[in-house]
Amino acid sequence: MRVRVGLVSELPEGAQKSVRVGRQSVLVVNDGGRFYALRNLCTHESYPLEGGRVENGMITCEAHGARFDLATGAARSMPAVKAVRLYRAVQEGAELFVEEL
């Protein structure tokens, strides 16, 4: 499944936007000019990741501080131990899309 996120210009560096891919909420993040897409749910206690701090290729869950690698989905700090599901962020010209892997 492929979903249009919007224009690349609508997601400047540091921006986040959630979109629906099927029945899942997917968070699209611009970190350092690179776009990442991941399931918008912390694997620790199912808290939304949207609004979490993004820096150095990581996102931090606001609820309990679990950190996830944006490129691999791997949990990088407790209390999360399970990776978050990734999606593919695809830039085509001025538009941005999300696809299931």
Secondary structure by P-SEA (a helix, b strand, c coil): ccccccccccccccbbbbbbcccbbbbbbbcccbbbbccccccccccccccccccccbbbbcccccccccccccccccccccccbbbbbbbcccbbbbbcc
